[in-house]
Amino acid sequence: MAEPFAEHGLAVLRDAGIDVDSQVGRSRAELTAALADADGLIVRSETRVDRELLAAGPKLTVVARAGVGVDAIDVDAATDAGIIVLNTPGANTIAATEQTFALMLALARRTPEAVQLLRQGVWDRKKLIGTELFGKTLGIVGLGRIGGNVAQRARAFGMTVIAHDPYITAARADAFDVTLVDLDTLLRRSDIVTLHVPLTPQTTGMIGAAQLALLQPHAYLINCARGGVIVERDLLEALDANVLAGAGIDVVAIEPPPPEGTGAALHSHPKVFSTPHLGGSTHEALARIATELAQDVARVLLGAPANAAVNAPVPDGPEAERVFPFLDVAYRLGRFYPQYARSERLPQFTLVLGGALADVPSEALVRAFLSGLLQATTDRRVSVVNAEAIARELGITVDARGDARESSYAASLKLIGGDVAIAGTSVGGSPRIVELDGYEIDATPVGAMLITRHQDVPGMIGRVGTILGDAGVNISTMQVSRNTVSGDAIMVLSTDRPAAEAEVAALRAIAGITSVRVLDV
């Protein structure tokens, strides 16, 4: 940990068996030295995670930002190194949404000014007449998580909502009952404009003198996104020239701003109501950020795919709810396959997205599958970030396709590789193998497993159990599936440790057993 992190998150990490080394308050040189043995790094907004710092951590698997913005992290350098960059895009959504309305209402009703005058003993109601949000047009720039939540709540105020976002579909806009327009139209028509975009090369300085000139004189501008999306000098000049009525800003380009900088000038401007980057600062949001980030860090360090990887994103919106549980299923299928199939060469794969997954984008699921497959077949540092690139290099291909036909499960993933077929689903967030080469089973593909093929004759289960029991191998679960036509059966056991070679040899010596496979998924 390079910066303070809530105790909720520390508890999650420790409960997962992860050692936490606090470097809070230490110098960059000390942090660099500490990274030599680190598997992960957690930062907030002040630590500059550049290529040099990443190079100091040869074992780094994950860099996690306790918050949303990753401006201070060289994501490209992390991707090149196969390091997953995590953030918590949804944890502070409600907090930032409510902060947006706090500033909006403060401007409309002149609340901060009224508080200050009363503290000075001045009672002047005529000077403080405000305006209502009801009936006004709200222009939202960026209709992502926060922008969408703002749109929903604006409707409750009786506002007309328009939005500009070149990266969303018309269906998402319709879901929020929002009209999509170009940026210039939004600025001309809106009584209040609120910004909810990340800071990227495309959005840096997107609101400058030309854009501000399109605003109506009574309009307000709200920024709870990133300071750099507004050209601060242009905003100061526009306020002085009465181009717009006022601004509510939670962020500036440099935080904290130098005393003589434009950020400080905005903070002291009489037409600006400012807060010191409090958008995500609620007790509830900080607890969610710590817990969700720590859970994701633990997932990555323990070998599972991440839920919120910046450099390997998953679908957003309603699709995310369907995809998230199956990232782990895909990953486990990847780890399971080479240990079960044991083919000399990896075949070309087909990944069938069944049921409710049939129409979701397959990229995240394919990446999760490949990261599991390659971790079990190569000695390279593999993650969802670089799995596709390594797979291309090795000539491994995955054909993903949807199949919406009815089955026994609402959603499923089926992997076909050579003459092996494995189907999995998710039950209560837990991955399950539900079909193995035509045999119906219900096994959790996590940890040590043992799989036998054998003749379906009495006493087979007892013989296997006796050998493992005598060797001190504890069986936690057991599944047996029979083929009454061929007279064969398959037995899938979860054990507290992988069976040793001597134990496997004893199992193979049992009359009627045709194969024994030991897996560590």
C-alpha positions as a Python dict, from the first residue, in 0.01 Angstrom:
ca = {
    (1, 'M'): (0, 0, 0),
    (2, 'A'): (151, 328, -111),
    (3, 'E'): (-131, 541, 31),
    (4, 'P'): (-394, 512, 307),
    (5, 'F'): (-649, 236, 256),
    (6, 'A'): (-959, 173, 465),
    (7, 'E'): (-953, -102, 725),
    (8, 'H'): (-1246, -273, 551),
    (9, 'G'): (-1019, -344, 256),
    (10, 'L'): (-722, -451, 466),
    (11, 'A'): (-941, -708, 641),
    (12, 'V'): (-1051, -853, 305),
    (13, 'L'): (-690, -889, 192),
    (14, 'R'): (-572, -1048, 516),
    (15, 'D'): (-866, -1287, 525),
    (16, 'A'): (-761, -1402, 177),
    (17, 'G'): (-415, -1485, 310),
    (18, 'I'): (-241, -1186, 151),
    (19, 'D'): (42, -1011, 338),
    (20, 'V'): (0, -634, 345),
    (21, 'D'): (309, -411, 353),
    (22, 'S'): (227, -48, 429),
    (23, 'Q'): (453, 204, 261),
    (24, 'V'): (225, 495, 354),
    (25, 'G'): (428, 808, 414),
    (26, 'R'): (748, 655, 279),
    (27, 'S'): (965, 809, 8),
    (28, 'R'): (948, 705, -355),
    (29, 'A'): (1289, 539, -316),
    (30, 'E'): (1159, 330, -27),
    (31, 'L'): (848, 235, -223),
    (32, 'T'): (1061, 139, -522),
    (33, 'A'): (1274, -88, -303),
    (34, 'A'): (967, -249, -146),
    (35, 'L'): (826, -339, -488),
    (36, 'A'): (1108, -586, -550),
    (37, 'D'): (910, -859, -370),
    (38, 'A'): (556, -728, -425),
    (39, 'D'): (283, -911, -613),
    (40, 'G'): (47, -615, -604),
    (41, 'L'): (40, -239, -545),
    (42, 'I'): (-248, -29, -412),
    (43, 'V'): (-247, 349, -466),
    (44, 'R'): (-492, 636, -448),
    (45, 'S'): (-429, 954, -648),
    (46, 'E'): (-90, 1086, -537),
    (47, 'T'): (149, 804, -631),
    (48, 'R'): (287, 832, -984),
    (49, 'V'): (295, 479, -1120),
    (50, 'D'): (514, 520, -1426),
    (51, 'R'): (717, 274, -1633),
    (52, 'E'): (1015, 316, -1401),
    (53, 'L'): (817, 228, -1090),
    (54, 'L'): (653, -71, -1261),
    (55, 'A'): (995, -200, -1368),
    (56, 'A'): (1095, -209, -1001),
    (57, 'G'): (832, -480, -940),
    (58, 'P'): (931, -787, -1145),
    (59, 'K'): (664, -995, -968),
    (60, 'L'): (385, -737, -996),
    (61, 'T'): (59, -885, -1116),
    (62, 'V'): (-178, -603, -1030),
    (63, 'V'): (-181, -228, -966),
    (64, 'A'): (-501, -113, -801),
    (65, 'R'): (-634, 241, -779),
    (66, 'A'): (-864, 304, -482),
    (67, 'G'): (-1099, 524, -681),
    (68, 'V'): (-1198, 579, -1042),
    (69, 'G'): (-941, 788, -1230),
    (70, 'V'): (-612, 626, -1335),
    (71, 'D'): (-448, 945, -1462),
    (72, 'A'): (-139, 884, -1247),
    (73, 'I'): (-90, 526, -1373),
    (74, 'D'): (89, 450, -1700),
    (75, 'V'): (-171, 199, -1816),
    (76, 'D'): (13, 130, -2143),
    (77, 'A'): (332, 43, -1958),
    (78, 'A'): (139, -186, -1724),
    (79, 'T'): (-28, -357, -2020),
    (80, 'D'): (307, -410, -2190),
    (81, 'A'): (427, -583, -1873),
    (82, 'G'): (114, -797, -1840),
    (83, 'I'): (12, -614, -1521),
    (84, 'I'): (-359, -572, -1455),
    (85, 'V'): (-471, -221, -1361),
    (86, 'L'): (-778, -218, -1139),
    (87, 'N'): (-1007, 58, -1023),
    (88, 'T'): (-1351, 81, -865),
    (89, 'P'): (-1567, 245, -1132),
    (90, 'G'): (-1898, 187, -959),
    (91, 'A'): (-1817, 222, -590),
    (92, 'N'): (-1846, 602, -572),
    (93, 'T'): (-2121, 640, -831),
    (94, 'I'): (-2390, 740, -583),
    (95, 'A'): (-2157, 973, -395),
    (96, 'A'): (-2049, 1156, -711),
    (97, 'T'): (-2408, 1173, -833),
    (98, 'E'): (-2527, 1329, -510),
    (99, 'Q'): (-2233, 1573, -509),
    (100, 'T'): (-2340, 1683, -857),
    (101, 'F'): (-2686, 1770, -728),
    (102, 'A'): (-2539, 1931, -417),
    (103, 'L'): (-2352, 2179, -638),
    (104, 'M'): (-2645, 2214, -875),
    (105, 'L'): (-2884, 2302, -593),
    (106, 'A'): (-2625, 2526, -429),
    (107, 'L'): (-2603, 2731, -747),
    (108, 'A'): (-2976, 2736, -814),
    (109, 'R'): (-3072, 2829, -457),
    (110, 'R'): (-2754, 3023, -366),
    (111, 'T'): (-2721, 2818, -49),
    (112, 'P'): (-2351, 2876, 33),
    (113, 'E'): (-2394, 3251, -7),
    (114, 'A'): (-2701, 3247, 217),
    (115, 'V'): (-2517, 3053, 487),
    (116, 'Q'): (-2224, 3293, 476),
    (117, 'L'): (-2443, 3605, 500),
    (118, 'L'): (-2634, 3467, 795),
    (119, 'R'): (-2308, 3387, 972),
    (120, 'Q'): (-2217, 3752, 921),
    (121, 'G'): (-2548, 3853, 1074),
    (122, 'V'): (-2701, 3970, 743),
    (123, 'W'): (-3068, 3891, 670),
    (124, 'D'): (-3132, 3976, 304),
    (125, 'R'): (-3391, 3750, 141),
    (126, 'K'): (-3434, 3965, -172),
    (127, 'K'): (-3069, 3930, -260),
    (128, 'L'): (-3089, 3552, -236),
    (129, 'I'): (-3385, 3471, -461),
    (130, 'G'): (-3302, 3150, -642),
    (131, 'T'): (-3431, 2944, -932),
    (132, 'E'): (-3592, 2600, -953),
    (133, 'L'): (-3459, 2287, -1119),
    (134, 'F'): (-3813, 2191, -1218),
    (135, 'G'): (-3877, 2249, -1588),
    (136, 'K'): (-3512, 2325, -1667),
    (137, 'T'): (-3307, 2146, -1932),
    (138, 'L'): (-3011, 1952, -1799),
    (139, 'G'): (-2733, 1871, -2042),
    (140, 'I'): (-2520, 1573, -1941),
    (141, 'V'): (-2184, 1531, -2110),
    (142, 'G'): (-2095, 1164, -2064),
    (143, 'L'): (-2374, 913, -1999),
    (144, 'G'): (-2175, 645, -1820),
    (145, 'R'): (-2239, 519, -1468),
    (146, 'I'): (-2249, 859, -1299),
    (147, 'G'): (-2408, 1041, -1591),
    (148, 'G'): (-2680, 779, -1610),
    (149, 'N'): (-2752, 809, -1237),
    (150, 'V'): (-2768, 1187, -1270),
    (151, 'A'): (-3017, 1148, -1554),
    (152, 'Q'): (-3243, 923, -1347),
    (153, 'R'): (-3249, 1165, -1055),
    (154, 'A'): (-3294, 1469, -1274),
    (155, 'R'): (-3621, 1319, -1392),
    (156, 'A'): (-3739, 1313, -1032),
    (157, 'F'): (-3679, 1690, -1021),
    (158, 'G'): (-3897, 1733, -1329),
    (159, 'M'): (-3607, 1830, -1556),
    (160, 'T'): (-3577, 1771, -1930),
    (161, 'V'): (-3259, 1573, -1993),
    (162, 'I'): (-3039, 1577, -2302),
    (163, 'A'): (-2697, 1418, -2332),
    (164, 'H'): (-2385, 1403, -2545),
    (165, 'D'): (-2179, 1085, -2549),
    (166, 'P'): (-2034, 950, -2876),
    (167, 'Y'): (-1954, 613, -2718),
    (168, 'I'): (-2298, 496, -2605),
    (169, 'T'): (-2581, 336, -2794),
    (170, 'A'): (-2923, 482, -2857),
    (171, 'A'): (-3064, 194, -2651),
    (172, 'R'): (-2876, 311, -2341),
    (173, 'A'): (-3000, 667, -2391),
    (174, 'D'): (-3355, 539, -2430),
    (175, 'A'): (-3318, 342, -2106),
    (176, 'F'): (-3262, 671, -1924),
    (177, 'D'): (-3528, 855, -2128),
    (178, 'V'): (-3256, 1087, -2257),
    (179, 'T'): (-3226, 1256, -2596),
    (180, 'L'): (-2881, 1232, -2753),
    (181, 'V'): (-2751, 1548, -2922),
    (182, 'D'): (-2416, 1680, -3039),
    (183, 'L'): (-2209, 1884, -2796),
    (184, 'D'): (-2279, 2223, -2951),
    (185, 'T'): (-2656, 2163, -2943),
    (186, 'L'): (-2636, 2053, -2581),
    (187, 'L'): (-2448, 2367, -2478),
    (188, 'R'): (-2694, 2595, -2659),
    (189, 'R'): (-3008, 2431, -2521),
    (190, 'S'): (-2914, 2356, -2161),
    (191, 'D'): (-2995, 2562, -1855),
    (192, 'I'): (-2745, 2352, -1660),
    (193, 'V'): (-2453, 2154, -1806),
    (194, 'T'): (-2286, 1880, -1601),
    (195, 'L'): (-1968, 1698, -1704),
    (196, 'H'): (-1914, 1327, -1639),
    (197, 'V'): (-1630, 1218, -1866),
    (198, 'P'): (-1288, 1065, -1792),
    (199, 'L'): (-974, 1266, -1860),
    (200, 'T'): (-840, 1138, -2192),
    (201, 'P'): (-659, 1300, -2486),
    (202, 'Q'): (-1004, 1340, -2645),
    (203, 'T'): (-1164, 1511, -2343),
    (204, 'T'): (-874, 1725, -2221),
    (205, 'G'): (-975, 2089, -2272),
    (206, 'M'): (-1304, 1990, -2437),
    (207, 'I'): (-1479, 2287, -2273),
    (208, 'G'): (-1291, 2599, -2379),
    (209, 'A'): (-1376, 2951, -2494),
    (210, 'A'): (-1559, 2838, -2810),
    (211, 'Q'): (-1780, 2596, -2617),
    (212, 'L'): (-1846, 2835, -2328),
    (213, 'A'): (-1959, 3099, -2578),
    (214, 'L'): (-2249, 2872, -2676),
    (215, 'L'): (-2398, 2873, -2326),
    (216, 'Q'): (-2698, 3082, -2236),
    (217, 'P'): (-2620, 3377, -2003),
    (218, 'H'): (-2831, 3224, -1724),
    (219, 'A'): (-2668, 2878, -1756),
    (220, 'Y'): (-2466, 2700, -1490),
    (221, 'L'): (-2172, 2464, -1551),
    (222, 'I'): (-2104, 2173, -1311),
    (223, 'N'): (-1783, 1971, -1308),
    (224, 'C'): (-1751, 1670, -1078),
    (225, 'A'): (-1543, 1476, -1333),
    (226, 'R'): (-1181, 1588, -1390),
    (227, 'G'): (-1041, 1939, -1380),
    (228, 'G'): (-854, 1909, -1706),
    (229, 'V'): (-1169, 1879, -1919),
    (230, 'I'): (-1224, 2254, -1875),
    (231, 'V'): (-978, 2520, -1991),
    (232, 'E'): (-967, 2704, -1660),
    (233, 'R'): (-842, 3036, -1793),
    (234, 'D'): (-1125, 3040, -2047),
    (235, 'L'): (-1381, 2968, -1776),
    (236, 'L'): (-1250, 3254, -1562),
    (237, 'E'): (-1275, 3495, -1853),
    (238, 'A'): (-1624, 3372, -1943),
    (239, 'L'): (-1746, 3423, -1586),
    (240, 'D'): (-1602, 3775, -1575),
    (241, 'A'): (-1770, 3853, -1909),
    (242, 'N'): (-2110, 3720, -1789),
    (243, 'V'): (-2108, 3454, -2062),
    (244, 'L'): (-2263, 3219, -1806),
    (245, 'A'): (-2422, 3273, -1466),
    (246, 'G'): (-2194, 3056, -1256),
    (247, 'A'): (-2011, 2729, -1207),
    (248, 'G'): (-1998, 2452, -949),
    (249, 'I'): (-1666, 2269, -950),
    (250, 'D'): (-1542, 1981, -740),
    (251, 'V'): (-1220, 1935, -936),
    (252, 'V'): (-943, 2146, -1087),
    (253, 'A'): (-655, 2060, -1316),
    (254, 'I'): (-391, 2069, -1041),
    (255, 'E'): (-494, 1952, -695),
    (256, 'P'): (-439, 2117, -459),
    (257, 'P'): (-398, 2422, -683),
    (258, 'P'): (-96, 2652, -639),
    (259, 'P'): (-195, 2988, -483),
    (260, 'E'): (-137, 3180, -804),
    (261, 'G'): (-285, 2918, -1038),
    (262, 'T'): (-613, 2921, -1229),
    (263, 'G'): (-759, 2656, -998),
    (264, 'A'): (-714, 2880, -696),
    (265, 'A'): (-861, 3172, -892),
    (266, 'L'): (-1172, 2967, -966),
    (267, 'H'): (-1205, 2868, -601),
    (268, 'S'): (-1213, 3232, -498),
    (269, 'H'): (-1433, 3358, -780),
    (270, 'P'): (-1768, 3501, -659),
    (271, 'K'): (-1965, 3315, -925),
    (272, 'V'): (-1814, 2978, -842),
    (273, 'F'): (-1914, 2737, -568),
    (274, 'S'): (-1627, 2492, -514),
    (275, 'T'): (-1549, 2183, -313),
    (276, 'P'): (-1207, 2015, -271),
    (277, 'H'): (-1266, 1700, -479),
    (278, 'L'): (-1532, 1555, -250),
    (279, 'G'): (-1727, 1373, -521),
    (280, 'G'): (-1641, 1026, -393),
    (281, 'S'): (-1582, 1121, -32),
    (282, 'T'): (-1862, 971, 170),
    (283, 'H'): (-1816, 715, 444),
    (284, 'E'): (-2029, 472, 246),
    (285, 'A'): (-1837, 523, -79),
    (286, 'L'): (-1496, 489, 86),
    (287, 'A'): (-1605, 164, 250),
    (288, 'R'): (-1737, 31, -83),
    (289, 'I'): (-1419, 135, -265),
    (290, 'A'): (-1196, -41, -12),
    (291, 'T'): (-1404, -357, 1),
    (292, 'E'): (-1465, -393, -373),
    (293, 'L'): (-1105, -311, -467),
    (294, 'A'): (-962, -549, -209),
    (295, 'Q'): (-1192, -827, -330),
    (296, 'D'): (-1077, -770, -687),
    (297, 'V'): (-709, -755, -586),
    (298, 'A'): (-751, -1081, -397),
    (299, 'R'): (-919, -1242, -698),
    (300, 'V'): (-627, -1150, -922),
    (301, 'L'): (-355, -1251, -676),
    (302, 'L'): (-528, -1584, -615),
    (303, 'G'): (-549, -1649, -988),
    (304, 'A'): (-902, -1549, -1088),
    (305, 'P'): (-1005, -1284, -1345),
    (306, 'A'): (-1073, -932, -1229),
    (307, 'N'): (-1414, -769, -1231),
    (308, 'A'): (-1289, -415, -1302),
    (309, 'A'): (-968, -423, -1503),
    (310, 'V'): (-903, -90, -1675),
    (311, 'N'): (-682, -249, -1941),
    (312, 'A'): (-909, -551, -1995),
    (313, 'P'): (-1262, -413, -1955),
    (314, 'V'): (-1582, -614, -1940),
    (315, 'P'): (-1920, -505, -2078),
    (316, 'D'): (-2093, -223, -1894),
    (317, 'G'): (-2457, -186, -1796),
    (318, 'P'): (-2706, -474, -1781),
    (319, 'E'): (-2469, -704, -1973),
    (320, 'A'): (-2217, -683, -1689),
    (321, 'E'): (-2452, -864, -1451),
    (322, 'R'): (-2462, -1160, -1689),
    (323, 'V'): (-2091, -1164, -1772),
    (324, 'F'): (-1926, -1112, -1429),
    (325, 'P'): (-2009, -1453, -1276),
    (326, 'F'): (-1891, -1630, -1591),
    (327, 'L'): (-1547, -1469, -1600),
    (328, 'D'): (-1444, -1712, -1328),
    (329, 'V'): (-1617, -1999, -1510),
    (330, 'A'): (-1421, -1921, -1828),
    (331, 'Y'): (-1096, -1890, -1634),
    (332, 'R'): (-1151, -2223, -1457),
    (333, 'L'): (-1234, -2393, -1786),
    (334, 'G'): (-901, -2264, -1916),
    (335, 'R'): (-707, -2407, -1621),
    (336, 'F'): (-910, -2728, -1622),
    (337, 'Y'): (-871, -2818, -1989),
    (338, 'P'): (-496, -2890, -2029),
    (339, 'Q'): (-480, -3084, -1703),
    (340, 'Y'): (-779, -3296, -1802),
    (341, 'A'): (-719, -3339, -2175),
    (342, 'R'): (-341, -3382, -2160),
    (343, 'S'): (-304, -3358, -2536),
    (344, 'E'): (43, -3320, -2683),
    (345, 'R'): (-59, -3006, -2869),
    (346, 'L'): (-329, -2753, -2790),
    (347, 'P'): (-610, -2772, -3046),
    (348, 'Q'): (-816, -2488, -3182),
    (349, 'F'): (-1094, -2407, -2938),
    (350, 'T'): (-1462, -2326, -2963),
    (351, 'L'): (-1631, -2143, -2675),
    (352, 'V'): (-2008, -2162, -2691),
    (353, 'L'): (-2198, -1893, -2497),
    (354, 'G'): (-2528, -2052, -2412),
    (355, 'G'): (-2865, -1924, -2297),
    (356, 'A'): (-2859, -1574, -2147),
    (357, 'L'): (-2496, -1530, -2258),
    (358, 'A'): (-2573, -1587, -2625),
    (359, 'D'): (-2598, -1219, -2714),
    (360, 'V'): (-2327, -1069, -2489),
    (361, 'P'): (-1985, -962, -2624),
    (362, 'S'): (-1747, -1256, -2593),
    (363, 'E'): (-1414, -1073, -2565),
    (364, 'A'): (-1392, -1064, -2185),
    (365, 'L'): (-1488, -1433, -2156),
    (366, 'V'): (-1231, -1534, -2417),
    (367, 'R'): (-960, -1336, -2236),
    (368, 'A'): (-1052, -1502, -1906),
    (369, 'F'): (-1040, -1848, -2068),
    (370, 'L'): (-703, -1780, -2231),
    (371, 'S'): (-552, -1643, -1910),
    (372, 'G'): (-642, -1967, -1731),
    (373, 'L'): (-527, -2187, -2019),
    (374, 'L'): (-191, -2015, -2062),
    (375, 'Q'): (-118, -2002, -1688),
    (376, 'A'): (-142, -2380, -1692),
    (377, 'T'): (64, -2429, -2009),
    (378, 'T'): (339, -2163, -2012),
    (379, 'D'): (588, -2024, -1764),
    (380, 'R'): (530, -1665, -1877),
    (381, 'R'): (356, -1399, -1671),
    (382, 'V'): (4, -1424, -1810),
    (383, 'S'): (-306, -1226, -1722),
    (384, 'V'): (-624, -1114, -1895),
    (385, 'V'): (-424, -812, -2010),
    (386, 'N'): (-177, -997, -2232),
    (387, 'A'): (-341, -1339, -2275),
    (388, 'E'): (-471, -1266, -2626),
    (389, 'A'): (-133, -1138, -2745),
    (390, 'I'): (48, -1445, -2610),
    (391, 'A'): (-217, -1674, -2759),
    (392, 'R'): (-168, -1515, -3103),
    (393, 'E'): (205, -1559, -3068),
    (394, 'L'): (155, -1930, -2990),
    (395, 'G'): (-102, -1978, -3265),
    (396, 'I'): (-390, -2053, -3027),
    (397, 'T'): (-731, -1947, -3154),
    (398, 'V'): (-1073, -1940, -2991),
    (399, 'D'): (-1392, -1928, -3194),
    (400, 'A'): (-1662, -1782, -2970),
    (401, 'R'): (-2026, -1810, -3070),
    (402, 'G'): (-2364, -1773, -2907),
    (403, 'D'): (-2632, -2041, -2877),
    (404, 'A'): (-2965, -1926, -2735),
    (405, 'R'): (-3135, -2264, -2757),
    (406, 'E'): (-3304, -2391, -2441),
    (407, 'S'): (-3094, -2604, -2208),
    (408, 'S'): (-3091, -2716, -1847),
    (409, 'Y'): (-2924, -2389, -1743),
    (410, 'A'): (-3023, -2026, -1784),
    (411, 'A'): (-2666, -1950, -1896),
    (412, 'S'): (-2364, -2165, -1965),
    (413, 'L'): (-2023, -2186, -2128),
    (414, 'K'): (-1919, -2490, -2329),
    (415, 'L'): (-1558, -2546, -2429),
    (416, 'I'): (-1478, -2775, -2719),
    (417, 'G'): (-1114, -2859, -2784),
    (418, 'G'): (-1023, -3158, -2998),
    (419, 'D'): (-1229, -3453, -2877),
    (420, 'V'): (-1290, -3299, -2532),
    (421, 'A'): (-1606, -3107, -2440),
    (422, 'I'): (-1653, -2937, -2102),
    (423, 'A'): (-1956, -2731, -1999),
    (424, 'G'): (-1973, -2495, -1704),
    (425, 'T'): (-2215, -2260, -1537),
    (426, 'S'): (-2232, -2036, -1233),
    (427, 'V'): (-2442, -2117, -927),
    (428, 'G'): (-2466, -1842, -669),
    (429, 'G'): (-2145, -1690, -804),
    (430, 'S'): (-1957, -2020, -778),
    (431, 'P'): (-1818, -2184, -1096),
    (432, 'R'): (-1943, -2536, -1170),
    (433, 'I'): (-1851, -2802, -1423),
    (434, 'V'): (-2183, -2953, -1530),
    (435, 'E'): (-2080, -3172, -1822),
    (436, 'L'): (-1760, -3358, -1898),
    (437, 'D'): (-1737, -3544, -2229),
    (438, 'G'): (-2107, -3619, -2224),
    (439, 'Y'): (-2121, -3714, -1855),
    (440, 'E'): (-2350, -3495, -1644),
    (441, 'I'): (-2180, -3388, -1321),
    (442, 'D'): (-2191, -3100, -1072),
    (443, 'A'): (-1837, -3024, -957),
    (444, 'T'): (-1667, -2706, -837),
    (445, 'P'): (-1346, -2663, -1040),
    (446, 'V'): (-1143, -2488, -771),
    (447, 'G'): (-837, -2629, -597),
    (448, 'A'): (-719, -2991, -599),
    (449, 'M'): (-926, -3241, -797),
    (450, 'L'): (-899, -3603, -898),
    (451, 'I'): (-1089, -3754, -1192),
    (452, 'T'): (-1114, -4123, -1277),
    (453, 'R'): (-1261, -4311, -1572),
    (454, 'H'): (-1361, -4664, -1479),
    (455, 'Q'): (-1594, -4955, -1540),
    (456, 'D'): (-1928, -4909, -1371),
    (457, 'V'): (-1899, -5198, -1126),
    (458, 'P'): (-1979, -5228, -753),
    (459, 'G'): (-1711, -5135, -501),
    (460, 'M'): (-1518, -4890, -720),
    (461, 'I'): (-1598, -4587, -505),
    (462, 'G'): (-1492, -4775, -190),
    (463, 'R'): (-1159, -4883, -337),
    (464, 'V'): (-1070, -4528, -446),
    (465, 'G'): (-1179, -4385, -111),
    (466, 'T'): (-975, -4641, 83),
    (467, 'I'): (-653, -4568, -104),
    (468, 'L'): (-691, -4192, -63),
    (469, 'G'): (-795, -4226, 301),
    (470, 'D'): (-497, -4445, 386),
    (471, 'A'): (-273, -4181, 226),
    (472, 'G'): (-429, -3901, 432),
    (473, 'V'): (-599, -3735, 136),
    (474, 'N'): (-931, -3592, 255),
    (475, 'I'): (-1220, -3596, 5),
    (476, 'S'): (-1442, -3289, 33),
    (477, 'T'): (-1686, -3367, -250),
    (478, 'M'): (-1746, -3654, -490),
    (479, 'Q'): (-1953, -3678, -808),
    (480, 'V'): (-2015, -3998, -1005),
    (481, 'S'): (-2182, -4007, -1347),
    (482, 'R'): (-2266, -4330, -1532),
    (483, 'N'): (-2314, -4425, -1895),
    (484, 'T'): (-2555, -4717, -1885),
    (485, 'V'): (-2501, -4792, -2254),
    (486, 'S'): (-2122, -4830, -2245),
    (487, 'G'): (-2103, -4948, -1886),
    (488, 'D'): (-1845, -4679, -1806),
    (489, 'A'): (-1847, -4413, -1535),
    (490, 'I'): (-1659, -4101, -1439),
    (491, 'M'): (-1578, -3994, -1082),
    (492, 'V'): (-1483, -3636, -995),
    (493, 'L'): (-1343, -3571, -647),
    (494, 'S'): (-1236, -3249, -476),
    (495, 'T'): (-956, -3311, -226),
    (496, 'D'): (-774, -3108, 35),
    (497, 'R'): (-444, -3161, -150),
    (498, 'P'): (-336, -3303, -485),
    (499, 'A'): (-280, -3679, -478),
    (500, 'A'): (90, -3775, -489),
    (501, 'E'): (235, -3994, -763),
    (502, 'A'): (244, -4304, -539),
    (503, 'E'): (-126, -4262, -463),
    (504, 'V'): (-206, -4211, -831),
    (505, 'A'): (-13, -4526, -919),
    (506, 'A'): (-212, -4723, -662),
    (507, 'L'): (-537, -4592, -810),
    (508, 'R'): (-432, -4683, -1163),
    (509, 'A'): (-357, -5036, -1045),
    (510, 'I'): (-722, -5091, -948),
    (511, 'A'): (-883, -5335, -1186),
    (512, 'G'): (-1138, -5158, -1404),
    (513, 'I'): (-990, -4806, -1381),
    (514, 'T'): (-887, -4682, -1725),
    (515, 'S'): (-749, -4337, -1637),
    (516, 'V'): (-665, -4118, -1338),
    (517, 'R'): (-606, -3746, -1367),
    (518, 'V'): (-487, -3513, -1090),
    (519, 'L'): (-569, -3144, -1135),
    (520, 'D'): (-497, -2824, -947),
    (521, 'V'): (-750, -2572, -1070),
}
